[in-house]
Amino acid sequence: MTEDLEEQEDELLALQSIFDADEFVRDESKSAGEIRVCVELPVGFSVALREGKSEAPGFLRQYDISFLPPLLLNFGLPEDYPSSSPPSFSLTCSWLTHTQLAALRAHLADLYEATGGAVVLFSWVQFLREDALRFLNIHSKTCGNAPSCIEDAAVCH
């Protein structure tokens, strides 16, 4: 087994020991998986839903919330990860815009580059959980036309 494959296996085993089965699902047939990342919300975080027709201004109804649906990080590890190649990955989330997701994806790629060839998945999860809102400058969330904005809001607990 090459050094890269040993590091991959160690990283995947560590993730399995850290996260429960609802948070981390490993694809045993290959070096891949999915991690559900629940973002830590600051105290007093609120969602404002714009009610009324989209062409009319309507009014805002504000709700304090404790949880949002998770970010889904799907990844695959190439044979030369971590020494030479980053993980292939996708990042999806029902409550972030395409632009916000693109910014997070770019930052995850930068985090891998900063490691100099070390394993990075746990660092990615920590960044998404603890720093994604600050990185995106999100202090609260305003959405148009409830209820399509925030769905399955009780997934993270």
Wavefront OBJ file of the C-alpha trace (Angstrom):
o trace
v 0.000 0.000 0.000
v 1.418 3.380 -0.943
v 1.897 6.158 1.591
v -0.991 8.150 0.023
v -3.364 5.201 0.313
v -2.332 4.637 3.931
v -2.991 8.299 4.747
v -6.369 8.107 2.993
v -7.373 5.038 4.977
v -6.224 6.624 8.245
v -8.173 9.805 7.435
v -11.354 7.911 6.551
v -11.109 5.782 9.706
v -10.609 8.929 11.787
v -13.680 10.537 10.207
v -15.706 7.397 10.959
v -14.635 7.546 14.592
v -15.366 11.283 14.941
v -18.722 11.529 13.163
v -21.810 9.393 13.598
v -23.525 7.541 10.762
v -25.949 10.444 10.176
v -23.050 12.821 9.541
v -20.515 10.703 7.637
v -21.220 7.982 5.106
v -18.231 6.210 3.597
v -18.420 4.514 0.228
v -16.561 1.314 1.109
v -16.056 0.353 -2.550
v -13.820 3.368 -3.167
v -12.156 6.212 -1.335
v -15.227 8.424 -1.274
v -18.083 9.515 0.904
v -20.499 12.178 2.038
v -20.271 14.427 5.067
v -23.284 16.360 6.355
v -21.955 19.532 7.949
v -24.194 21.382 10.380
v -23.199 25.027 10.514
v -22.848 26.504 13.998
v -25.238 29.430 14.254
v -24.529 32.398 16.493
v -26.936 33.153 19.344
v -29.846 35.207 18.041
v -29.499 34.053 14.422
v -32.728 34.733 12.568
v -34.362 34.054 9.234
v -36.590 36.709 7.722
v -39.155 35.429 5.236
v -40.662 37.821 2.746
v -44.364 37.084 2.507
v -46.629 38.149 -0.321
v -46.414 37.912 -4.081
v -42.959 38.163 -5.596
v -43.919 41.270 -7.578
v -45.314 42.988 -4.455
v -42.961 43.983 -1.649
v -44.978 42.112 0.999
v -43.679 42.150 4.546
v -41.004 40.342 6.493
v -41.726 37.863 9.215
v -38.674 37.107 11.329
v -37.945 33.816 13.097
v -35.123 33.054 15.504
v -33.670 29.667 14.641
v -31.133 27.302 16.135
v -30.512 24.953 13.202
v -30.301 25.053 9.423
v -30.213 22.178 6.948
v -26.700 20.772 6.567
v -24.199 21.479 3.846
v -23.509 18.277 1.916
v -19.871 17.627 1.084
v -19.462 14.712 -1.325
v -15.855 13.733 -1.960
v -13.679 11.291 -3.805
v -9.993 10.732 -3.121
v -7.705 10.249 -6.132
v -4.866 7.734 -5.759
v -2.278 10.511 -5.322
v -4.226 12.332 -2.572
v -3.024 13.897 -0.346
v 0.543 14.270 -1.615
v -0.176 15.593 -5.128
v -3.902 16.002 -5.780
v -6.800 17.458 -3.805
v -9.998 15.533 -3.197
v -12.598 15.824 -5.923
v -15.702 17.201 -4.272
v -19.083 18.816 -4.600
v -20.709 21.076 -2.059
v -24.465 21.592 -1.992
v -26.809 23.429 0.304
v -30.476 24.408 0.048
v -30.108 27.809 1.720
v -26.985 29.245 0.065
v -26.819 30.924 -3.338
v -24.730 29.575 -6.211
v -22.308 32.468 -5.694
v -21.917 31.680 -1.981
v -21.364 27.979 -2.709
v -18.773 28.861 -5.366
v -16.922 31.039 -2.828
v -16.905 28.184 -0.297
v -15.686 25.695 -2.936
v -12.851 28.033 -3.922
v -11.878 28.465 -0.276
v -11.830 24.685 0.273
v -9.483 24.350 -2.715
v -7.267 27.071 -1.192
v -7.221 25.238 2.141
v -5.929 22.096 0.396
v -3.205 24.119 -1.346
v -2.183 25.599 2.014
v -1.648 22.120 3.521
v 1.272 21.357 1.228
v 0.073 17.827 0.557
v -1.500 16.851 3.877
v -4.939 15.362 4.510
v -7.609 18.045 4.567
v -11.134 16.647 4.964
v -11.408 17.269 8.705
v -10.081 20.825 8.250
v -12.714 21.381 5.560
v -15.485 20.198 7.884
v -14.221 22.418 10.709
v -14.099 25.443 8.393
v -17.612 24.802 7.078
v -19.022 24.198 10.551
v -17.321 27.054 12.406
v -16.348 29.710 9.877
v -18.566 29.476 6.769
v -21.072 32.094 7.941
v -18.341 34.539 8.930
v -16.463 33.880 5.658
v -19.663 34.635 3.698
v -20.501 37.602 5.956
v -23.899 36.117 6.865
v -25.358 37.390 10.136
v -28.976 36.486 9.408
v -30.860 35.172 6.401
v -33.562 36.915 4.358
v -35.578 34.851 1.911
v -38.345 35.491 -0.532
v -41.560 33.492 -0.746
v -41.770 31.161 2.219
v -41.609 28.173 2.577
v -39.316 27.403 -0.383
v -36.324 29.196 1.162
v -35.568 27.018 4.171
v -36.595 23.398 3.984
v -36.022 20.608 6.499
v -34.771 23.148 9.028
v -34.579 20.607 11.848
v -32.053 18.309 10.196
v -29.113 19.525 12.313
v -29.459 19.157 16.055
l 1 2 3 4 5 6 7 8 9 10 11 12 13 14 15 16 17 18 19 20 21 22 23 24 25 26 27 28 29 30 31 32 33 34 35 36 37 38 39 40 41 42 43 44 45 46 47 48 49 50 51 52 53 54 55 56 57 58 59 60 61 62 63 64 65 66 67 68 69 70 71 72 73 74 75 76 77 78 79 80 81 82 83 84 85 86 87 88 89 90 91 92 93 94 95 96 97 98 99 100 101 102 103 104 105 106 107 108 109 110 111 112 113 114 115 116 117 118 119 120 121 122 123 124 125 126 127 128 129 130 131 132 133 134 135 136 137 138 139 140 141 142 143 144 145 146 147 148 149 150 151 152 153 154 155 156 157
